[in-house]
Amino acid sequence: MQVEKKAAEEDRGGGAEAVLSLGSSLSIPICYHSSFGLDDDLFLLEVDDKLLPDFLQNRCFKLGVSLQKTLFRFDCEDFCHDHHCCTMGEDARVSIRGQPDEDAVLCTPSSTYAMKFVGTSNSVFLIPPGDVSTSNCKDSCADGDMNRPVIASVYTVAKGNIELIQVAPRLDKLKNLLRERPYKLDEDLIGDPRQEIGLYSWNDLVQLIQASEEELRTALKSLSALEIDGFWRILDDKSMDDTLDMILRNAVLHDWPLSTLKEDSVLSVLEADGFPGTIVSHCLGTHGCKTFVSEGTLCSLDEKQVCLRLAQRVLSKGKMRLENFMEKWELLSATSGMKPDLKMLEGEVLYEKIGVEDWIRAFSVSSLSSSPAERFAALFQERPKWQWKDLEPYIRDVHVPGLSTEGLLIKYTRKTQPKADAEVIFSAR
Amino acid sequence: MQIRVKCNCGEGDCREWAILELQGVVESQPAIGERLQGLEIGRLCCVSEGNYTFTVGYHELSGTKIPLKKPLLVLRKKKGETSGELNSSASSEAELEVIGIIRHRILFKSRPKALISRPLVKDKKAA
C-alpha cells in the first residue's frame, strides 16, 4: 500500500475522539502527525482493570530501576541509561524494581508482576487525543460538516506492548540479606566502624527486594524479623534460645500460666536480667500470640512453636537416633510443661532407617528456595523418591499464581505407583 | 537513578487514545522518503456502527472496532534536569508519565481490496 497524498503542512491536532466517535457514513482523513517519528519514548503497558486505580491518580509513583537488556524481556534501560537504583518515596504505589542482573518486576502495593515485551508484526497506529484544527482545508473536512475540519494524526507506530504476568515475590534474597548480620544479644553497635554494613532499613529492602510492600511485610513476619534501631534484623539462634529459656524459666519460678503470660510482668523481670525489652516482646510474639485486654497485653505461648524451637536445638549437633532424640526433646519440653509430638516437626525433619534403627535429622523448609524449580531440585537431591505425606510439608508454602499444587506436581515430578494398593511415589521429572 | 511515573489525571479523566491496526506495512512512495510528517495516509470511513473501511491510495481495507480485553496505558519517557545536592551538578533524571489510555482498537485484518483494476487487454489474433 502506498501513500500518495501530501496533507497540509500545519499540525492538525490528534483526533482520537473523532476516530472513536465517528458517525455512520462519515469519514475522516488519517495523517502522520507533525511530530511523527521524532518521539520514540512511548510505551504501551497492558493493565488489568483492577490495577488501573493504582496507576491513574493525581500523584507521583517512583520507580527504582536499572536492568540488563535481554530479548523479549522488559528492560529498564528502555527508560533510562543511568545504572543507579533509587529509593522509593512514601507516595509510591506502583514501582518497577530490580538490579542490573535481575529481570524487571512491577510491584503494586500488594502484588508482583513480571514484565514481558510482546512484539507485533502489524502496523499499530497510535492516534492521540487532540484539539479540532482550525484549518479550512477542504480535504480535511469530515463529511457533512464543512465548517469543522477534523483530522486524526498518527503520532507513532507501536512495535508492541508490555504485558504484566503475576508472579510470586522473589524473597530468597531477603533471607540472605537478613542472615548477613543476625542480631546478637551481646552486640554493641557503638564504636563499630562497620556499624551499618550488613544492615538494611525498610527503604533498603524495598529497593533491593522484588516484592510488593505487602508481600515484603508478610515475608519479614514469616522470617520472624524485627526492626531494631531502624534496621530489619533476625535474631541469631543462640539469642532466641537464651531469651526463650529465660521466659520459660521465669514462668516456672513465678508460676506464670503459659497460656496467659502478662507481657508487662515478663518484660520487667527479663529487663532486670539485662534482656532488651524489644527482644523479649519479639520472642513472645514469635512463639505465641498476643491479645490486648484492658489490663495490658496477654501472651499465649504456642506449644508447637516452643517445642519446635527446642527440637531444633536438640538436632543442631546433627543426625541422631530417634529414641535418643525423643528422650532429650521430652526432657527439655517437660521442664516447661509442654507435650512434644512428632507431628509438630512436619517440614522440619527427615526420618531414615539405617538397619533396624530409625534416625532423625534437621531439614527445614525455611532453608529451601521459594522458586519452585529450585525447591524441587533441592528436594530430589536430598532424597530421590518421596511419599506424599513426606513431600507435602515441603511444598505447602510454594505459591505460583495460576498454578495449583497438582499443577506444580505435574510440572516438576514424576508420579509412580508400584502396585494398585501401594503409596504413590514422587521422583524428579 | 529515580524514575517517576506521573499521572496528572484521575481514573475517569485519563484521555483516550485510538489505535488503528493493520495487518501489513504502509509504505510511502520512494520520492517522499523519510519526510512523513503531515502526510495523509488515507481516509477512515464508518460504514455502520463498529464497521469501518480505510482507504489507502487505491487499496480499501475493511475492519471492525474491538474493545480491548485489558486496557493499554500510554506511558511517555521524559528526561528532565533536576538539581542535586548543594554544589552538585544537575543530574539527568528520567520520568514516566501516563499520558493516555486505550480501550478500543480498530482492526483491519482482511487483505486490501483494489479499487482500481487494470483493464483486460485482448490479444489480436493474426489473420
Interface residues (C-beta under 8 A of the other chain):
Chain A: M1 Q2 V3 E4 K5 K6 A7 A8 E9 E10 D11 G15 A16 E17 V19 L20 L22 G23 S24 S25 L26 S27 I28 P29 I30 C31 Y32 H33 S34 S35 F36 G37 L38 D39 D41 L42 F43 L44 L45 E46 V47 D48 D49 L52 P53 F55 L56 Q57 N58 R59 C60 F61 K62 L63 G64 V65 S66 C76 D78 F79 C80 D82 H83 H84 C85 C86 T87 V94 I96 N122 S123 V124 F125 L126 I127 P128 P129 D139 A152 V154 A158 N161
Chain B: M1 Q2 I3 R4 V5 K6 C7 N8 C9 G10 E11 C14 R15 E16 W17 A18 I19 L20 E21 L22 Q23 G24 V25 V26 E27 S28 Q29 I32 E34 L36 Q37 G38 L39 E40 I41 G42 R43 L44 C45 C46 V47 S48 E49 Y52 F54 V56 G57 H59 K65 K70 P71 L72 L73 V74 L75 R76 K77 K78 S92 A94 L96 V98 I99 G100 I101 I102 H104 R105 I106 P112
